[in-house]
Amino acid sequence: MIGYIITGHGHFASGILSALELIMGKQEDLMTVDFPETDTKTEIENNLKQAISTLSHCDSIVVFCDLLSGTPFNTAIMEAMNNDKIQVVYGTNLGMLMEMVMMRMQKASQEEIVNKAIETGKNGIGKFEVVQDDDDTDW
C-alpha cells in the first residue's frame, strides 16, 4: 500500500481531507499535517516526521502539498531528500486527491500515481463559459 500525507498552510490538509472523505469515504493510510499560524517550523517538521513514521509500514509515501516553496512543501522535500520512499507533489486540489485514491485502490505504482496527480491537477483547472447559440434568438 502507498501511504498518503496531505499538508499545507492553516487547516488546508484537514479541510481537504474532510471534503475527500465526504465524497470517497474514510481513507486508510492517509495522514494530514496542518500548519496553523500558531505552529513553528519545528512543529511542522516534528508533525511531518510523526506522520511519516506512522506510515513506515507502507511501501512508499506520497506527500501532497498545497503549494510550491511554502514551509509545508520545504519541510516535505527535506524529508524526501533523505528518504527515497517519499515523493512530493504540490498544487494539490480535491479532484487530484480523488483520482489518487482511486488509483491507489487499483494498486498503481508510486510513479504512476505521482505522474497522474500532476496531469489530473492541471486538467482540473479551467474556466466555465456560457456558450451562446447564435441561431437561438427570439427577435
N, C-alpha and C positions, 0 to 999 in steps of 0.2 A: 504494500500500500504506500502511496505517496502522501506525505503529510503536507498540509497547507497552513500557512500563517498569514493572517491579514494584519497589516499595521498601517498607521497613518496618524496625522495630526488630530488633536482633540479626541473625539469619540467616533472618528471615521470607521475604525475597524469593527467595533461592536455594533455600530449603526448599520453598516452594510451587511454584517452577518445576520442581524435581525431581519432585514429585508430578504436576504437569501434563504433563510430558514422558513420564513413565511411562505415562500413560493416552492422551495425544494425539500422542505422537511429538515429535521435535525441532522447535523453532519458529524460524522466520525472523523477523528484525526484532523480536526481543523481548529486552530487556536487563533485568538485575537490578541494583539498588543496595542492598546490605546496609548496616546501620548498627550494627556491633558495638560493644560497650561501650568498646572501646579507641579508637574514632574520635571526632573532634571535629566540631563543627558545620561548620567549614571543610572538613573532609574529605568529609562527605556532600555539601556544596554543590559541591565540585570533582568528585566522582564522578557526581553527577546531571548536571552540565553536560557531562561527558565522554560520558555515555550519550545525552544529547540531541544532541550533536554527531555521534556515531556514527550516529544515526537521522535526520540532517538531510536525507537523500535521500528520506525518507518524506513523503507528502502532509500528514500530520498525526501527532500523537503523543497517546496516552492514557497517563497515569501512574496506576497502581493502587497506592494506599497502604493500609497495614494499618489505620490508624485516624485519626480526626479530631484535629487540633491537636497531634500529636506533631511532633518535629523532621523526620522524613521528609516528612510532609504539609506542614508550614510551608515547607520548602525547595522542594517541588514547586509550591506555589501562587505562590511568589515568581517562579519561572521562568515559570509560566503567565500571570502578570500582565504579563510583559514579552515574551511570545511568543504570538500568537493561534493558532498551530498546536497549542498544548498545552491539553488539558483534564485535570482531575484528578478521580479517583474514590477515595473512601475506604470502608473497611469491606470490603476485598477478601477473598473466600473462593474456594476451589477451584472450586465449581460456577459461580460468576460467570466465572472465567477460562476455564473450558472452553467456556461459551456464547460468550464474546467471541472465542475462537479460531475457532469455527465461523462466527460472523457475519463475521469478517474474511475468511475464505475465500470467503464468499458476496458479498464486495465491498460490505458495508454501509457507510454513511457514518459519520463520526466521531460525529455527533449521535445516530444510531440506536444505535450501539454504547454510548455513554455512558448513554442512556436505558434500554436493555435491561440494562446492567450493574446499574443501580440496582434495577430490577424483579426481576432474577434473584437478586441478593443478598438482597433482602427475602424473596423466596419460598423461598429455600434455608435459611431458619431456621425451626425448629419443634421440637416435642416429640413423640416417639414414645409412643403409649399403646396398651396391650393392651386390646382391646375384648372384654368378656366377653359371651357369648351366654347370656341367662337361661334359654332353653329347653333348654340342653345340660347339664343336671345329672344326675349319676348316683345320686341319693339318692331 
